[in-house]
Amino acid sequence: MISITKGLFTFLALVCLSGIVVAQGQKIEEGFDYRILPIAQPLESKGKVEAIEFFWYGCPHCYDFEPELMSWVKRQPKDVVFRRVPVAFRDDFMPHSQLFYALEALGKGDALNEKVMYAMHKENKRLLTESEIADWVASQGIDRNTFLATYRSFAVVSKARTAKQLTEAYRIDGVPTIVMQGKYVTSPSIAGTKAKAIAVMDHLEEKIRKDKYKQ
């Protein structure tokens, strides 16, 4: 019994190892797994690897990609800066962008972003009106009036509008989309799978370091 267990363990270890080798050995090509923007966009952080996720709370593909993306973010060293930009392809999606920046302003973004997605994709909450959004946020323990004041604030509305402009500048036509160093664009749909997209991000990260963080 012990020998069988050891044999099984060895077999599983070899399978896992071979999977890692395959993942690491994937061929990654410009034009197939990622593309380069014709005009590189300004970086917020110099001397760093900058990664931006363009997303929409209501996008099922963004929700599906969330676990893999957050796992990637958590294992990054200090020279990697990750941020999110909410996308509003239609004006009626702007409340979601305001929700994102209001939660960020209140210091609740990291704690509640995933819960917003869960509410929309698993609990069938649309959260498209100010009232619906405020009621849901209040159910998460945030004072309703405080949230509404932040949600309606000039700073939050301005950030939501700027996000829409960034979406156009980065030529984002679908989400989730990852842009690294202001010019390298990839996504699960571009790369083919979520796992390949993560592999491409790792590849681009190393490329950016070798290029000494230049654009």
Salt bridges, closest charged atoms under 4 A:
ASP33 OD1 - LYS196 NZ 3.04
GLU44 OE2 - ARG83 NH1 3.53
GLU50 OE2 - ARG83 NH2 3.94
GLU53 OE1 - ARG84 NE 2.73
ASP64 OD2 - LYS194 NZ 3.26
GLU66 OE1 - ARG84 NH2 2.41
GLU68 OE2 - LYS194 NZ 3.15
ASP79 OD2 - ARG209 NE 2.65
ASP91 OD1 - LYS164 NZ 2.53
ASP92 OD2 - ARG90 NH2 2.64
GLU104 OE1 - LYS159 NZ 3.68
GLU130 OE2 - ARG152 NH2 2.59
ASP135 OD1 - ARG144 NH2 2.93
ASP202 OD2 - ARG75 NH2 2.93
GLU205 OE2 - ARG209 NH2 2.61
GLU206 OE2 - ARG209 NH1 2.55
ASP211 OD2 - LYS207 NZ 3.78
